[in-house]
Amino acid sequence: MGALADNRRFWLACNLVTLVLHAFGVYLYASEGFAHPVAQLWAIVLMLHMLEFPLAFIAVRERRIGWGVTIMATLIFGFTWWVPTRRGVFHA
């Protein structure tokens, strides 16, 4: 995964997929509540992203990224933000 882990387009594509899931999740939650499976998946993804906060802080500590940026980016994108940021693919 070495070459793929440093590929900016790969991580941006992963982030785009995450944004699409957020858009569908919010829409379906607003229109149908948690009855729709995509809204349920969206809620699970959000909970998993919250569990990633400690890992994200450790991963980007040396890059001197503010805690607010770390929390928001991890909540929205999860590991598809902090892994490439740690590797220097993304510059915050």
MODELLER restraints for C-alpha pairs under 7 A, 6 or more apart:
rsr = mdl.restraints
at = mdl.atoms
rsr.add(forms.Gaussian(group=physical.xy_distance, feature=features.Distance(at['CA:4:A'], at['CA:10:A']), mean=6.90, stdev=0.5))
rsr.add(forms.Gaussian(group=physical.xy_distance, feature=features.Distance(at['CA:6:A'], at['CA:84:A']), mean=6.93, stdev=0.5))
rsr.add(forms.Gaussian(group=physical.xy_distance, feature=features.Distance(at['CA:6:A'], at['CA:89:A']), mean=6.00, stdev=0.5))
rsr.add(forms.Gaussian(group=physical.xy_distance, feature=features.Distance(at['CA:8:A'], at['CA:89:A']), mean=5.99, stdev=0.5))
rsr.add(forms.Gaussian(group=physical.xy_distance, feature=features.Distance(at['CA:11:A'], at['CA:80:A']), mean=6.12, stdev=0.5))
rsr.add(forms.Gaussian(group=physical.xy_distance, feature=features.Distance(at['CA:14:A'], at['CA:80:A']), mean=6.42, stdev=0.5))
rsr.add(forms.Gaussian(group=physical.xy_distance, feature=features.Distance(at['CA:15:A'], at['CA:77:A']), mean=6.01, stdev=0.5))
rsr.add(forms.Gaussian(group=physical.xy_distance, feature=features.Distance(at['CA:15:A'], at['CA:80:A']), mean=6.23, stdev=0.5))
rsr.add(forms.Gaussian(group=physical.xy_distance, feature=features.Distance(at['CA:18:A'], at['CA:77:A']), mean=6.20, stdev=0.5))
rsr.add(forms.Gaussian(group=physical.xy_distance, feature=features.Distance(at['CA:21:A'], at['CA:42:A']), mean=6.60, stdev=0.5))
rsr.add(forms.Gaussian(group=physical.xy_distance, feature=features.Distance(at['CA:22:A'], at['CA:42:A']), mean=6.51, stdev=0.5))
rsr.add(forms.Gaussian(group=physical.xy_distance, feature=features.Distance(at['CA:25:A'], at['CA:38:A']), mean=5.97, stdev=0.5))
rsr.add(forms.Gaussian(group=physical.xy_distance, feature=features.Distance(at['CA:25:A'], at['CA:39:A']), mean=4.55, stdev=0.5))
rsr.add(forms.Gaussian(group=physical.xy_distance, feature=features.Distance(at['CA:25:A'], at['CA:42:A']), mean=5.18, stdev=0.5))
rsr.add(forms.Gaussian(group=physical.xy_distance, feature=features.Distance(at['CA:28:A'], at['CA:36:A']), mean=6.78, stdev=0.5))
rsr.add(forms.Gaussian(group=physical.xy_distance, feature=features.Distance(at['CA:28:A'], at['CA:39:A']), mean=5.72, stdev=0.5))
rsr.add(forms.Gaussian(group=physical.xy_distance, feature=features.Distance(at['CA:29:A'], at['CA:39:A']), mean=5.39, stdev=0.5))
rsr.add(forms.Gaussian(group=physical.xy_distance, feature=features.Distance(at['CA:34:A'], at['CA:40:A']), mean=5.56, stdev=0.5))
rsr.add(forms.Gaussian(group=physical.xy_distance, feature=features.Distance(at['CA:46:A'], at['CA:75:A']), mean=6.57, stdev=0.5))
rsr.add(forms.Gaussian(group=physical.xy_distance, feature=features.Distance(at['CA:49:A'], at['CA:74:A']), mean=6.14, stdev=0.5))
rsr.add(forms.Gaussian(group=physical.xy_distance, feature=features.Distance(at['CA:49:A'], at['CA:75:A']), mean=5.23, stdev=0.5))
rsr.add(forms.Gaussian(group=physical.xy_distance, feature=features.Distance(at['CA:49:A'], at['CA:78:A']), mean=5.03, stdev=0.5))
rsr.add(forms.Gaussian(group=physical.xy_distance, feature=features.Distance(at['CA:50:A'], at['CA:75:A']), mean=6.09, stdev=0.5))
rsr.add(forms.Gaussian(group=physical.xy_distance, feature=features.Distance(at['CA:52:A'], at['CA:78:A']), mean=6.81, stdev=0.5))
rsr.add(forms.Gaussian(group=physical.xy_distance, feature=features.Distance(at['CA:53:A'], at['CA:71:A']), mean=6.62, stdev=0.5))
rsr.add(forms.Gaussian(group=physical.xy_distance, feature=features.Distance(at['CA:53:A'], at['CA:74:A']), mean=6.71, stdev=0.5))
rsr.add(forms.Gaussian(group=physical.xy_distance, feature=features.Distance(at['CA:56:A'], at['CA:70:A']), mean=6.91, stdev=0.5))
rsr.add(forms.Gaussian(group=physical.xy_distance, feature=features.Distance(at['CA:56:A'], at['CA:74:A']), mean=6.98, stdev=0.5))
rsr.add(forms.Gaussian(group=physical.xy_distance, feature=features.Distance(at['CA:56:A'], at['CA:82:A']), mean=5.65, stdev=0.5))
rsr.add(forms.Gaussian(group=physical.xy_distance, feature=features.Distance(at['CA:57:A'], at['CA:70:A']), mean=6.89, stdev=0.5))
rsr.add(forms.Gaussian(group=physical.xy_distance, feature=features.Distance(at['CA:59:A'], at['CA:82:A']), mean=6.63, stdev=0.5))
rsr.add(forms.Gaussian(group=physical.xy_distance, feature=features.Distance(at['CA:59:A'], at['CA:86:A']), mean=5.61, stdev=0.5))
rsr.add(forms.Gaussian(group=physical.xy_distance, feature=features.Distance(at['CA:60:A'], at['CA:82:A']), mean=6.70, stdev=0.5))
rsr.add(forms.Gaussian(group=physical.xy_distance, feature=features.Distance(at['CA:60:A'], at['CA:85:A']), mean=6.79, stdev=0.5))
rsr.add(forms.Gaussian(group=physical.xy_distance, feature=features.Distance(at['CA:60:A'], at['CA:86:A']), mean=5.31, stdev=0.5))
rsr.add(forms.Gaussian(group=physical.xy_distance, feature=features.Distance(at['CA:65:A'], at['CA:92:A']), mean=6.79, stdev=0.5))
rsr.add(forms.Gaussian(group=physical.xy_distance, feature=features.Distance(at['CA:73:A'], at['CA:81:A']), mean=6.51, stdev=0.5))
rsr.add(forms.Gaussian(group=physical.xy_distance, feature=features.Distance(at['CA:74:A'], at['CA:81:A']), mean=6.46, stdev=0.5))
rsr.add(forms.Gaussian(group=physical.xy_distance, feature=features.Distance(at['CA:74:A'], at['CA:82:A']), mean=6.89, stdev=0.5))
rsr.add(forms.Gaussian(group=physical.xy_distance, feature=features.Distance(at['CA:84:A'], at['CA:90:A']), mean=5.78, stdev=0.5))
rsr.add(forms.Gaussian(group=physical.xy_distance, feature=features.Distance(at['CA:85:A'], at['CA:91:A']), mean=6.31, stdev=0.5))
